[in-house]
Amino acid sequence: MTLVEELRWRGMVHDMMPGTEELLAKEMVTAYVGFDPTSDSLHIGHLVSIMLLKHLQKAGHKPIALIGGATGMIGDPSGKSEERNLLDETTLRHNQECIKKQMARFLDFESDVPNKAEMVNNYDWMKDFSFLEFIRDVGKLITVNYMMAKDSVKKRLETGLSFTEFSYQLVQGYDFLYLYQHKNCKLQMGGSDQWGNIVTGTELIRRKSGGEAYALTCPLITKSDGGKFGKTEQGNVWLDAEKTSPYAFYQFWLNVSDQDAEKYIKIFTLLSRQEIDQLIMQHREAPHMRILQKKLAEEVTRMVHSQDELDTAIEASEILFGKGTTETLKKLDEKVFLNIFEGVPVFEIRQASLVNGITVSDLLAKETTIFSSKGEFRRMVEGGGVSINKKKIDNAEKKVTLDDSLNQKYFLIQKGKKNYFIIKITPK
């Protein structure tokens, strides 16, 4: 398949300028996508753009990831109802470095191949461009009527649009012109909400240099229930392991709906059409097995993090389904442990209470209220329904000490099949 055919069957083409497909078929094309540097990590909303560049490079073309240092200082009105906070240069540079490290898991920035990826920052060519020069050299090329006709502008006129934001499409358009002139970049890609800004760039190139430039956008990713993709109750699902643990990241993909899994596995993995068709068929025959979700979660977690982090996430996920052991629990990073059992009731016990050991009945029915009485606790122990750190309790009067805890910090209590509790050990 050609690049465009590949992107089409994956559901990654929304709009495309006439001639784009022909251009990609006849030469190695340099193309860019812009990324907002307002954070030191990308989130999964950016993954679509990264995958566009990944497919581009895989097909033999040259990707440029543009960090919007200058445009990040302004704020893009597209799809926004209010103005952005402005960033200083030090923060922008730090964010750029962090973003490049994340992208290097997808794109080849290092080798000597002709189509190796590049990262550029539009602040580098905008910072010395005076206002007078800009309005003389760029502003005169595009009419206000042309700019006012853009949806991103029209939608914001009702709530108010500053001149700064109004000028955004000109600044982004100039990026395309600059890359066209200095990097022979002929294609800009992005989300469908960027169409207006991208087309302004092609228009600038045509009017300034008489050259031909092209645009390709992908659909904005949605969820089948109408909710916003990539958002959870905790906020964005980040690519940075410190902001979203690999376990929580894996869980996000594992929990998508069947309908979304069929769509996402095409967009967010590099699996072939044959593999994906096979997986979809298997999934439809036995949806309860969640074959698609598991494969999707595995592929994306491995790409964004690593095989080791994926293995840990799978191991951690199995703990909830009764397959974990005390050893598995002890190996878990504290953050992952707390992620897994987020929302379960937490009790505290002082370290001093464990020095000489404490009976399990006292721990669970006196020091804490996990059981309302020792009688209730004993009955459940007799029925085999109590475990501590995944070890079944068969003696209600057995003593536990600090050595029996998870890394001298926690006890994980399981009452029946599904009820979990954490006992946190506090200092003396």
C-alpha positions in Angstrom: 0.0 0.0 0.0 1.1 3.6 -0.6 1.3 5.9 2.5 -2.1 7.5 1.8 -3.8 4.1 1.3 -2.2 2.9 4.6 -3.5 6.0 6.4 -6.9 5.7 4.8 -7.7 2.2 5.9 -6.4 3.0 9.4 -9.0 5.9 9.5 -6.3 8.5 9.7 -7.3 10.8 6.7 -9.9 13.5 7.2 -9.0 16.1 4.6 -6.3 16.2 1.9 -5.4 18.8 -0.6 -5.6 17.7 -4.3 -2.2 16.5 -5.5 -0.9 15.3 -2.1 -1.1 11.6 -2.9 0.6 12.2 -6.2 3.4 14.2 -4.6 4.0 11.4 -2.0 4.2 8.8 -4.8 6.8 10.6 -6.9 9.5 11.8 -4.4 10.8 11.7 -0.8 8.7 14.4 0.8 9.6 16.4 3.9 6.5 16.9 6.0 5.9 18.4 9.4 3.5 18.4 12.3 3.4 21.0 15.0 3.3 20.1 18.8 2.3 22.4 21.6 5.1 22.7 24.2 2.9 23.8 27.1 3.9 20.8 29.1 7.1 18.7 29.6 5.3 15.6 28.4 3.0 14.8 25.6 -0.2 12.9 26.3 -2.1 10.3 24.3 -4.0 13.0 22.4 -0.6 13.7 20.7 -0.1 10.1 19.7 -2.1 10.4 16.5 0.2 13.1 15.2 3.3 11.0 16.3 1.8 8.0 14.4 1.3 10.2 11.3 5.0 11.0 11.4 5.9 7.4 12.2 4.1 6.1 9.1 5.6 8.9 7.0 9.1 8.0 8.0 8.4 4.2 7.5 7.2 5.0 4.0 10.6 6.6 3.2 9.7 10.3 3.7 11.3 12.8 6.1 9.4 13.9 9.2 9.9 17.2 11.0 8.4 17.6 14.5 7.9 21.3 15.0 7.8 22.6 18.6 5.6 25.6 18.8 7.9 27.8 21.0 6.7 31.0 19.5 3.1 29.9 18.8 3.0 28.4 22.3 3.6 31.9 23.6 0.5 33.1 21.8 -2.0 30.3 22.1 -4.0 28.7 19.2 -7.7 29.7 19.2 -8.6 26.5 17.3 -11.1 24.5 19.4 -10.4 26.7 22.4 -12.9 28.9 24.3 -10.4 31.0 26.1 -6.8 32.3 25.9 -3.8 30.2 26.9 -1.2 31.0 29.6 2.0 32.3 28.0 5.3 30.5 28.6 8.8 31.8 29.2 11.8 30.6 27.0 13.5 28.5 29.8 10.3 26.5 30.3 9.9 26.1 26.6 13.4 24.8 26.1 13.0 22.3 28.9 9.7 21.1 27.6 11.2 20.7 24.1 14.0 18.4 25.4 11.5 16.2 27.3 9.2 15.9 24.3 12.1 15.0 22.0 13.1 12.1 24.3 9.5 10.8 24.1 9.3 11.1 20.3 12.7 9.3 19.9 10.8 6.1 20.9 8.9 6.4 17.7 11.1 8.4 15.2 14.7 7.9 14.1 16.4 11.2 14.9 19.9 9.7 15.1 20.9 7.7 12.1 22.5 8.9 8.8 19.6 8.0 6.6 18.4 10.8 4.2 14.9 10.7 5.8 16.0 10.9 9.5 13.6 12.9 11.6 14.4 16.5 12.7 13.0 18.6 15.6 12.8 22.4 15.1 11.4 25.2 17.3 9.6 28.1 15.6 10.8 30.4 18.4 14.3 30.1 16.7 13.2 32.0 13.6 10.4 34.1 15.2 12.4 35.6 18.1 14.4 38.1 16.0 11.5 38.9 13.6 10.4 42.4 14.5 6.7 43.2 14.5 7.2 45.8 11.7 9.0 43.3 9.5 6.4 40.6 10.1 3.4 42.8 9.2 5.3 44.1 6.1 6.6 40.8 4.8 3.9 38.4 5.9 0.8 40.4 7.0 0.4 42.1 3.6 0.1 38.7 1.8 -3.2 37.6 3.5 -6.4 39.7 3.7 -8.4 40.1 6.8 -11.4 38.8 4.9 -9.5 35.6 4.3 -8.6 35.3 8.0 -12.1 36.1 9.2 -13.6 33.3 7.1 -11.7 30.6 9.1 -13.9 28.6 11.5 -11.4 28.9 14.3 -11.8 32.7 14.2 -15.6 32.8 13.5 -16.4 30.6 16.5 -14.3 32.8 18.9 -15.7 36.1 17.7 -18.8 35.5 19.9 -16.7 35.1 23.1 -14.0 37.5 22.2 -10.7 37.1 20.3 -7.6 39.1 21.1 -5.4 40.4 18.2 -2.7 38.1 19.5 -4.8 35.0 18.9 -6.3 36.4 15.7 -2.7 36.6 14.3 -2.0 32.9 15.2 -2.9 31.6 11.8 -0.4 34.0 10.2 2.4 32.9 12.6 1.7 29.2 11.9 1.3 29.9 8.2 4.8 31.6 8.3 6.2 28.4 9.9 5.2 26.5 6.8 6.7 29.1 4.5 9.9 29.1 6.5 10.2 25.3 6.4 9.4 25.3 2.7 12.2 27.8 2.0 14.8 26.3 4.4 14.0 22.6 4.6 12.2 22.0 1.2 9.1 21.1 3.3 6.1 20.7 1.1 3.5 19.0 3.4 2.0 19.9 6.7 -0.1 17.4 8.6 -2.2 17.7 11.8 -5.6 17.3 13.4 -8.7 18.3 11.4 -9.1 21.3 13.7 -5.8 22.6 12.1 -7.1 22.7 8.5 -7.6 26.4 8.4 -4.2 27.2 9.8 -2.5 24.7 7.5 -4.2 26.1 4.4 -3.2 29.6 5.4 0.4 28.3 5.2 -0.1 26.8 1.7 -1.6 30.2 0.6 1.4 32.1 2.0 3.8 29.8 0.1 1.8 30.3 -3.1 1.7 34.1 -2.8 5.2 34.6 -1.5 7.2 32.2 -3.7 4.7 30.8 -6.3 5.4 27.3 -4.9 3.0 24.4 -4.3 2.5 23.1 -0.8 0.1 20.5 0.5 -2.1 19.6 3.5 -3.3 16.4 5.1 -5.3 16.2 8.3 -6.5 13.3 10.4 -9.9 13.1 12.2 -10.0 14.2 15.8 -10.2 11.0 17.9 -13.4 10.5 19.7 -14.9 7.9 22.1 -18.0 6.0 21.1 -19.9 7.3 24.2 -19.2 10.9 23.2 -16.6 11.5 26.0 -13.3 13.2 25.3 -10.6 10.8 24.2 -7.6 10.5 26.4 -9.2 12.1 29.5 -9.9 10.2 32.7 -11.2 11.3 36.1 -7.5 12.0 37.0 -7.1 14.2 33.8 -4.8 13.6 30.8 -3.2 10.2 30.1 0.4 11.3 29.8 3.3 9.5 28.0 5.6 10.4 31.0 5.7 7.5 33.5 5.9 10.0 36.4 2.7 11.7 35.4 0.8 8.5 34.4 2.3 5.2 35.6 2.8 2.5 32.9 0.2 0.5 34.9 -2.4 3.2 34.7 -1.5 3.8 31.0 -1.9 0.1 30.2 -5.3 0.0 32.1 -6.6 3.0 30.0 -6.2 1.0 26.8 -7.4 -2.3 28.4 -10.7 -0.6 29.4 -11.7 1.0 26.1 -15.0 -0.2 24.6 -15.2 -2.9 21.9 -16.2 -0.2 19.3 -13.3 2.0 20.3 -10.8 -0.9 20.4 -11.6 -1.7 16.7 -10.9 1.9 15.8 -7.9 2.5 18.1 -6.0 -0.6 17.2 -5.7 0.7 13.6 -4.6 4.2 14.6 -2.3 3.5 17.6 -0.4 0.3 16.5 1.7 -0.7 13.6 0.0 -4.1 13.3 -0.7 -5.1 9.7 -4.1 -5.1 8.1 -4.1 -8.9 8.0 -3.3 -9.1 11.8 -5.9 -6.5 12.7 -8.6 -8.1 10.6 -7.8 -11.4 12.3 -7.9 -9.9 15.8 -11.2 -8.2 15.1 -12.7 -11.4 13.9 -11.5 -13.4 17.0 -12.7 -10.6 19.2 -16.3 -10.6 17.7 -16.5 -14.4 18.3 -15.6 -14.0 22.0 -15.9 -10.4 23.1 -15.8 -11.4 26.8 -12.1 -12.4 26.2 -11.3 -8.7 25.4 -8.7 -9.9 22.8 -8.6 -6.6 21.0 -8.2 -4.5 24.2 -5.4 -6.7 25.5 -3.5 -6.6 22.2 -4.0 -2.8 21.9 -2.9 -2.2 25.5 0.2 -4.4 25.0 1.3 -2.8 21.7 0.9 0.9 22.8 2.4 0.4 26.3 5.4 -1.4 24.8 5.9 1.5 22.2 5.5 4.3 24.7 7.3 2.7 27.7 9.2 -0.6 27.3 8.8 -4.4 27.3 9.8 -4.4 31.0 7.2 -1.8 32.0 4.6 -3.7 30.0 5.5 -7.0 31.8 5.2 -5.2 35.2 1.8 -3.6 34.1 0.4 -7.1 33.1 1.7 -8.6 36.3 0.1 -5.8 38.3 -3.2 -6.2 36.5 -3.3 -9.9 37.3 -3.1 -9.1 41.0 -6.7 -7.9 41.0 -7.8 -11.1 39.4 -6.3 -13.4 42.0 -3.2 -14.4 40.0 -0.7 -12.4 42.0 1.6 -13.7 44.8 3.3 -12.1 47.8 6.5 -12.0 45.8 4.7 -10.2 42.9 3.4 -7.6 45.4 6.8 -7.0 47.0 8.4 -6.4 43.6 5.9 -3.6 42.8 6.9 0.0 42.9 5.0 1.8 45.6 3.4 4.1 43.1 2.2 1.2 41.0 0.9 -0.6 44.1 -1.1 2.5 45.1 -2.3 2.9 41.5 -3.7 -0.6 41.5 -5.6 -0.2 44.7 -6.6 3.4 44.2 -9.9 4.1 46.0 -9.8 1.1 48.4 -10.3 2.0 52.1 -7.0 2.7 53.8 -6.4 2.2 57.6 -3.3 3.0 59.5 -1.3 1.2 62.2 1.8 2.4 64.1 5.0 0.6 63.6 5.4 0.2 67.3 2.3 -2.1 67.4 4.1 -4.6 65.2 7.4 -4.9 67.1 6.3 -7.9 69.2 3.8 -9.0 66.6 0.0 -8.6 66.6 -2.6 -11.3 66.1 -4.5 -11.2 62.8 -7.8 -10.9 64.6 -6.6 -7.9 66.6 -5.2 -6.3 63.4 -8.4 -6.7 61.4 -11.1 -6.4 64.0 -9.6 -4.2 66.8 -6.8 -2.0 65.4 -8.8 -1.5 62.3 -12.5 -1.9 61.4 -12.1 -4.1 58.4 -14.2 -6.6 60.3 -16.9 -5.4 62.6 -16.1 -8.1 65.2 -13.7 -10.9 65.9 -16.6 -13.3 65.5 -17.3 -12.2 61.9 -13.5 -12.4 61.2 -13.2 -16.0 62.5 -16.2 -17.1 60.5 -14.7 -15.8 57.3 -11.3 -17.3 58.1 -13.0 -20.7 58.5 -14.6 -20.2 55.1 -11.2 -19.5 53.6 -12.2 -15.9 52.7 -9.3 -13.8 54.2 -5.8 -13.2 52.9 -3.0 -10.9 53.8 -0.6 -9.9 51.0 -2.1 -12.7 48.9 -1.5 -15.4 51.5 -4.6 -17.2 52.8 -5.1 -16.9 56.5 -6.0 -20.2 58.2 -5.3 -19.3 61.8 -7.2 -16.3 63.3 -4.7 -16.0 66.1 -1.6 -16.1 64.0 0.8 -13.2 64.7 2.1 -10.8 62.1 5.1 -8.5 62.4 6.8 -5.8 60.4 8.6 -8.5 58.5 5.3 -9.8 57.1 4.4 -6.4 55.6 5.1 -5.3 52.0 8.4 -3.5 52.2 7.7 -2.5 55.8 5.1 -0.1 54.5 1.7 -1.8 53.8 -0.5 -4.8 54.4 -2.9 -5.7 51.6 -6.0 -7.3 53.0 -8.5 -9.3 50.9 -11.9 -10.0 52.3 -13.9 -12.4 50.1 -13.2 -12.3 46.4 -13.4 -8.6 45.6 -13.1 -6.5 48.7 -9.6 -5.1 49.2 -8.3 -2.9 52.1 -4.8 -1.4 52.7 -3.3 -1.0 56.1 -0.5 1.6 56.0 2.3 1.4 58.6 3.1 4.8 60.0 6.3 5.7 62.0 6.5 5.2 65.8 
